[in-house]
């Protein structure tokens, strides 16, 4: 079966995606799609499962701002064997919690053989605030973004970091918070992930290198009522392991196309939740001839379906069906021929 | 520098490319776009709702 195609799997962060809106719960989808394409491109939100992850040789871990630039054709992706990852820690993290994260970094070196630079603590507390937009999406603000960027700059220029893993102190939601209870039970919007995207986007936008974020939070009280979709965030002191693994092999971003790099023109398929077709990367690729596959059962808080923006998409119910579309098109089998009825050819 | 949330209503366009161009043009009035998405489309009024995070450099 031909497998040399390239697919982009999008599950926008902070919009309450029923699949992929929690703790690494779209990893099985990514694993499945990676089996039927030559290259799968997707973002940290899909591949990070806190302490759980599943490295795949043909899957590229690309931060969301970089994905937007890639889709526009401004940046290309260059595969690497490894990156030297710089760990940037928020000065607002308490000493015990900071030590837990340093232990994750040391463990990733000793058990996985990852290459990390010396770490850096920001010169000011970053002071993250969490917000919810009118649409119900989560987002957030950084009180001291300049301190974040100064820290990243030092890691890149003094410690030769090639990718930045950033850990910031996030505000604690009280365990009785409805938003937190819903999230732990597998409903609603991740209240943290919109702010996480702002943090990693700032670093990628400024420095043009891979970055990803893990929030620092104290463990929540033990509960017997945790959804499997959120359980990955209940099982450790840190969400950092999957971030370090993802960044250790994340492709670099280059401005000038090279023969072995991947460009937006190489993308054959974009798989997206059907109700979340209003993002920059999708609009760019829809204009470039990629086949858009819109998955209906991955509900989100958004109400932007492909047809409403003039995007030609193949609607499917599930990711299982999406894989069928990819396999059929890769094999040159028309989708119509697989249905119960086939319309007759008309004379032109 | 600082980051800001913006919400705006805009006219729907007839191609995805025109929609994207219009949004990016609108956002440059507010700063440098960091992240944006159309969150709702009203086909009756032919309006779309945009939410964005932009960067403003302090002068």
Contacts between the chains, C-beta under 8 A, distances in Angstrom:
chain1	res1	chain2	res2	distance
A	12	B	37	6.7
A	15	B	37	7.8
A	64	B	35	7.1
A	65	B	34	7.0
A	65	B	35	7.1
A	131	B	5	6.7
A	133	B	5	6.6
A	133	B	7	6.9
A	133	B	39	7.4
A	133	B	51	5.1
A	134	B	7	5.8
A	134	B	39	7.7
A	134	B	49	7.8
A	134	B	51	7.2
A	135	B	39	3.7
A	135	B	40	6.6
A	135	B	49	7.2
A	135	B	51	5.9
A	137	B	37	7.5
A	137	B	39	6.8
A	137	B	51	6.6
A	139	B	5	6.0
A	139	B	51	7.9
A	139	B	53	6.2
A	141	B	2	8.0
A	141	B	3	5.7
A	141	B	5	7.7
A	142	B	3	6.4
A	145	B	1	5.6
A	145	B	2	6.7
A	145	B	3	6.3
A	146	B	1	6.0
A	149	B	1	7.9
A	197	B	35	6.0
A	198	B	3	5.9
A	198	B	34	6.6
A	198	B	35	6.7
A	198	B	53	5.6
A	201	B	34	4.9
A	201	B	35	5.5
A	201	B	53	7.7
A	202	B	3	7.3
A	202	B	34	6.8
A	202	B	55	7.4
A	205	B	32	7.7
A	205	B	34	6.2
A	205	B	55	7.5
A	276	B	37	7.6
A	278	B	37	5.0
A	278	B	38	2.8
A	278	B	39	6.5
A	278	B	41	7.5
A	278	B	48	7.5
A	279	B	36	7.9
A	279	B	37	4.9
A	279	B	38	7.7
A	280	B	20	6.8
A	280	B	36	6.4
A	280	B	37	7.7
A	283	B	16	4.6
A	283	B	17	7.4
A	283	B	19	6.2
A	283	B	20	4.4
A	284	B	20	6.7
A	286	B	16	4.6
A	287	B	15	7.3
A	287	B	16	5.3
A	287	B	17	4.3
A	287	B	20	7.4
A	301	B	39	7.9
A	302	B	37	7.2
A	302	B	38	8.0
A	302	B	39	5.5
A	302	B	40	7.4
A	303	B	39	7.2
A	303	B	40	4.9
A	303	B	41	7.0
A	304	B	37	7.8
A	304	B	38	5.0
A	304	B	39	6.7
A	304	B	40	6.6
A	304	B	41	5.5
A	304	B	48	7.9
A	305	B	41	7.6
A	308	B	12	7.7
A	308	B	41	4.0
A	308	B	43	5.7
A	309	B	12	7.6
A	309	B	16	5.5
A	309	B	19	5.8
A	309	B	38	7.2
A	309	B	41	6.6
A	309	B	48	7.8
A	310	B	13	7.9
A	310	B	14	6.0
A	310	B	15	5.4
A	310	B	16	5.8
A	310	B	19	7.8
A	311	B	16	5.4
